[in-house]
Amino acid sequence: MPIRTRLTERLHLRHPILLAPMALVSGGRLASAVSAAGGLGMIGGGYGDAEWLAREFAAAGNQRIGCGFITWSLAKQPHLLDIALDHKPAAVMLSFGDPAPFAARVRQAGIPLICQVQTLAHAREALAAGADIIVAQGGEAGGHGATRGTFALVPAVIDLVQGESPGTLVLAAGGVADGRGLAAALMLGADGVLVGTRFYASAESLAVPEVQQSIVDSAGDDTLRTSVFDIARKMDWPDPFTIRAVKNGFTAEWHGREAALMQTQPAEAERYQQAVASRDMSVAGVFAGEGADMIRDIAPAGALIDRMAVEAETLLRRGAELVE
């Protein structure tokens, strides 16, 4: 029997699994595949490109999907939210910044508002903004995040939400890459999970093969949190957010020497862009999480959803038998 939670009921899903709206990775085809398999796919609005956004909504076809934005970047191009709302998404997710300036527009459109948080202070901001769903993201996550671990952050956010807004759902993110992570999140009291890195290495991902193979070949021990890739990309990310990525020659050269990197930023930025274009993984960043240990193939998103759901169902039944 499929796992039923408040999330599956609220968003009319078969499985309590959401695709993380990863910038330039979670496109329409991937979001559509996740939704078709019973989860909710969300395209990654990222740093903002109106043409890309329209193209990826079109690529999703008639499938019901959501959309996510980097909040501090959306503030520079607020019209992108209007483009997303015009497509009547199943949900809008805001991450990395105060959601308040955009929350009212999302809620007035009758669309569920998802806010990703990394601390209890962020969670309080999300509640104040009227979030329908809060994603508690642990530092194990790939890409941008902060430092608190998933296993402790999720129940802390749940306790806060239950005391202040019991109707608000809480999802877990960070290190969830298979059914064990889904089952563990549910046992922590979460209503479901948001999954990124596992879908990064999926058949429908927009990631190039070299990046996907790097994820398959990597382990969690091969990753670190750093700001060097943001400096190389000339992206001024606010505190406390850093990016978790696979270690490579670029991190070996510059991690811990960020001030020196800033001094040579123009030249290193050009070098970085050339590496991305030539798919040189010794310099270009692979933004994977600690869940890389559990990723050993590049599979269709639908198959990944099925695997995750079946494994979680089996584990939860086994756990129930232990207390009979």
Rosetta blueprint (number, residue, H / E / L):
1 M L
2 P L
3 I L
4 R L
5 T L
6 R H
7 L H
8 T H
9 E H
10 R H
11 L H
12 H L
13 L L
14 R L
15 H L
16 P L
17 I E
18 L E
19 L E
20 A L
21 P L
22 M L
23 A L
24 L L
25 V L
26 S L
27 G L
28 G H
29 R H
30 L H
31 A H
32 S H
33 A H
34 V H
35 S H
36 A H
37 A L
38 G L
39 G L
40 L E
41 G L
42 M E
43 I E
44 G E
45 G L
46 G L
47 Y L
48 G L
49 D L
50 A H
51 E H
52 W H
53 L H
54 A H
55 R H
56 E H
57 F H
58 A H
59 A H
60 A L
61 G L
62 N L
63 Q L
64 R L
65 I L
66 G E
67 C E
68 G E
69 F E
70 I E
71 T H
72 W H
73 S H
74 L H
75 A L
76 K L
77 Q L
78 P L
79 H H
80 L H
81 L H
82 D H
83 I H
84 A H
85 L H
86 D H
87 H L
88 K L
89 P L
90 A L
91 A L
92 V E
93 M E
94 L E
95 S E
96 F L
97 G L
98 D L
99 P L
100 A H
101 P H
102 F H
103 A H
104 A H
105 R H
106 V H
107 R H
108 Q H
109 A L
110 G L
111 I L
112 P L
113 L E
114 I E
115 C E
116 Q E
117 V E
118 Q L
119 T L
120 L H
121 A H
122 H H
123 A H
124 R H
125 E H
126 A H
127 L H
128 A H
129 A L
130 G L
131 A L
132 D L
133 I E
134 I E
135 V E
136 A E
137 Q E
138 G L
139 G L
140 E L
141 A L
142 G L
143 G E
144 H E
145 G E
146 A L
147 T L
148 R L
149 G L
150 T H
151 F H
152 A H
153 L H
154 V H
155 P H
156 A H
157 V H
158 I H
159 D H
160 L H
161 V H
162 Q H
163 G H
164 E H
165 S L
166 P L
167 G L
168 T L
169 L E
170 V E
171 L E
172 A E
173 A E
174 G L
175 G L
176 V L
177 A L
178 D L
179 G H
180 R H
181 G H
182 L H
183 A H
184 A H
185 A H
186 L H
187 M H
188 L L
189 G L
190 A L
191 D L
192 G E
193 V E
194 L E
195 V E
196 G L
197 T H
198 R H
199 F H
200 Y H
201 A L
202 S E
203 A L
204 E L
205 S L
206 L L
207 A L
208 V L
209 P H
210 E H
211 V H
212 Q H
213 Q H
214 S H
215 I H
216 V H
217 D H
218 S L
219 A L
220 G H
221 D H
222 D H
223 T E
224 L E
225 R E
226 T E
227 S L
228 V H
229 F H
230 D H
231 I H
232 A H
233 R L
234 K L
235 M L
236 D L
237 W L
238 P L
239 D L
240 P L
241 F L
242 T E
243 I E
244 R E
245 A E
246 V E
247 K L
248 N L
249 G H
250 F H
251 T H
252 A H
253 E H
254 W H
255 H L
256 G L
257 R L
258 E H
259 A H
260 A H
261 L H
262 M H
263 Q H
264 T L
265 Q H
266 P H
267 A H
268 E H
269 A H
270 E H
271 R H
272 Y H
273 Q H
274 Q H
275 A H
276 V H
277 A H
278 S H
279 R L
280 D L
281 M L
282 S L
283 V L
284 A L
285 G L
286 V L
287 F L
288 A L
289 G L
290 E H
291 G H
292 A H
293 D H
294 M H
295 I L
296 R L
297 D L
298 I L
299 A E
300 P L
301 A H
302 G H
303 A H
304 L H
305 I H
306 D H
307 R H
308 M H
309 A H
310 V H
311 E H
312 A H
313 E H
314 T H
315 L H
316 L H
317 R H
318 R H
319 G H
320 A H
321 E H
322 L H
323 V L
324 E L
